[in-house]
Amino acid sequence: MKISQALWFLLARIGMTVLAGAFVGWLLGHVFVGIAGALALALGWQLLNLYWLEHWLQDRGSRDPPDTRGVWGEVVSRVVRLHRRKRFHKQRLLDVFRELRRSTAAMPDGVIVLNRDWEIAWFNRMAGRLLDLRRRNDLHMRITNLVRDPAFADYLQAGVFVQPLVITRNTAGRTHLAIQIVPYGGNQHLMLVRDISHQVALESMRKDFVANASHELRSPLTVVTGYLETLLQDDGIDPTLRNPLLEMQRQAQRMASIVSDLLDLSRLDALEEEPVGAPVDLALLCAMLRKDVLARPVHPEVRVELLSDAQLVGDQAEIHSAFSNLVDNAAKYTPASGSILLEWQVDASGQGRFSVRDTGPGIAAEHLPRLTERFYRVDSGRSRAAGGAGLGLSIVKHIMQHHGGSLEVQSTEGVGSTFTCVFPARRVSLGCAKDSIHHSLKSANAG
Ligand code: ADP
C-alpha cells in the first residue's frame, strides 16, 4: 500500500472515531466531551505507535520491527526495505574493497598509499618486504623517515614524477629499487616500488661484456695493423698484393675505431658522478674543429659564431670529443658546395647552447628519435662509406647526460641539420670580458 493511501485510511479512521465519540457523548448528553475523548484516544494511539517506532529504530539491528498496521506499518516496512538495501550495498562495497585489497596485496610490486603529508595510509606485503616496513610501527609515519635516501627526498621535493627513481638499498645484499609516484585524488599519492636488481645485474653484465670484448679486441688489432703497415712499407712486396693489403689496413683501422668508440661508451656508462670540470676555451676549440674540417681534401665552408662571452665549464676531453663528433658528422655528410656553422650562445633561461648547423642532406623525421641509439644509421651504405659505424651520436648523448645536459636534433630532409648540445645553467659561467668575444671570434674564423 502507498503511504498516501494509508494516510487516507488513517484520516477515515480518526473521522470514524470522532463520530463514535460524538455519538457516545450525545447519548450521555455531552457531545463535545465525547468528541474530545475520541480525539485524545486517537492521539494517544498515534503517540504509542511513534514510541514503538522510535524504540525499534534505536536498536534496529537486534530488535524485531513493531507489529503495526496502517500508516505506521507502511513507515516500518519502508525503513526495513531501506535498511536491507543499504546493507546489501554496504556488503557489495565491502566485497569489492576486500577483493581490491587482496589483489593489491598479492601484487608482485610494492604499493604504498600516501596521504597529503606523505604519511603512510596503507601498504601491501611486497612494499613491506622491499622497504622493511612494519605494519604496526610504520603506518602513519612520513615516508621520508623510513626511506632515508637523499635522492628520494629530492625526488619528492622536485615533484616531477614522469620518470621512476632508482635507489640502492644495502639491507641484506644490494637491492636496486625503482620507485614511481602516482598522484591521485586531491593531494594523495600512490607509491609503486619494484625490485629491479635482476635487470640492473643483467645491464651491468652487458656493459662488462662489451667493455671486456672491446678491450680484448684492441691488442690483436694493434698487432694486425702493425704488421700490415710493415708489409705496406716493404718495397719488395708483390704489387698484386698491395691493393688487398691496403683494403685490409682500411678495414682494420675501421675496426680499431669501432673498438675505441665502444670503449669510450663503456667508460661513459660506468661514470656515475657529474664531472666538476674546468672552463673550456671555446674559441680555441672551435678554431681547432674548423681547421680539422678545412684539412679534409674536399670540404664545405665553415664559420664560427660565438654569440655569448659566457664560458662553458666541463670535462675538456669529453666536450672536445662530443663537439668533434658533431662537426665530423657535418663535414662527412655536407657537400663541398654547402656550409657548416658552429654557434655558441646562452638562452634566456641561462642554458648554454652549442650548435652545429649544416646544409647537408638532412635526416627524415622518422629517424630522429632513434638517432642516438648504438649502431643506428640512417643510410648504412652512405654512413659506412663515410667511415661511420653509428656510435658517434650515442657517445655525444652520453657525454651530454654526464654533464647534466642533453642533445637536441633538428633536421629537414634536403635542407640540413642542426645538432645542439644544451648545457644546464650551472655549467655556464659569465666570466670573460665583453670585448674579448670579438678577439675570440676573429681568431676562431682565421686561417
Ligand atoms: P656515424 O658514425 O655512422 O656517422 P652517428 O651516430 O654519428 O654515426 O650518426 C648516426 C647517423 O645519423 C649516421 O649514420 C647518419 O646517417 C646520420 N647523421 C648524423 N649526422 C648527420 C648530419 N649532420 N647530416 C645528415 N645525417 C647525419
Boltz pocket constraint, residues with backbone or C-beta under 6 A from the ligand:
constraints:
  - pocket:
      binder: B
      contacts: [[A, 325], [A, 326], [A, 329], [A, 330], [A, 333], [A, 358], [A, 360], [A, 361], [A, 362], [A, 363], [A, 371], [A, 373], [A, 376], [A, 377], [A, 378], [A, 379], [A, 383], [A, 384], [A, 387], [A, 388], [A, 389], [A, 390], [A, 391], [A, 392], [A, 393], [A, 394], [A, 417]]
      max_distance: 6.0
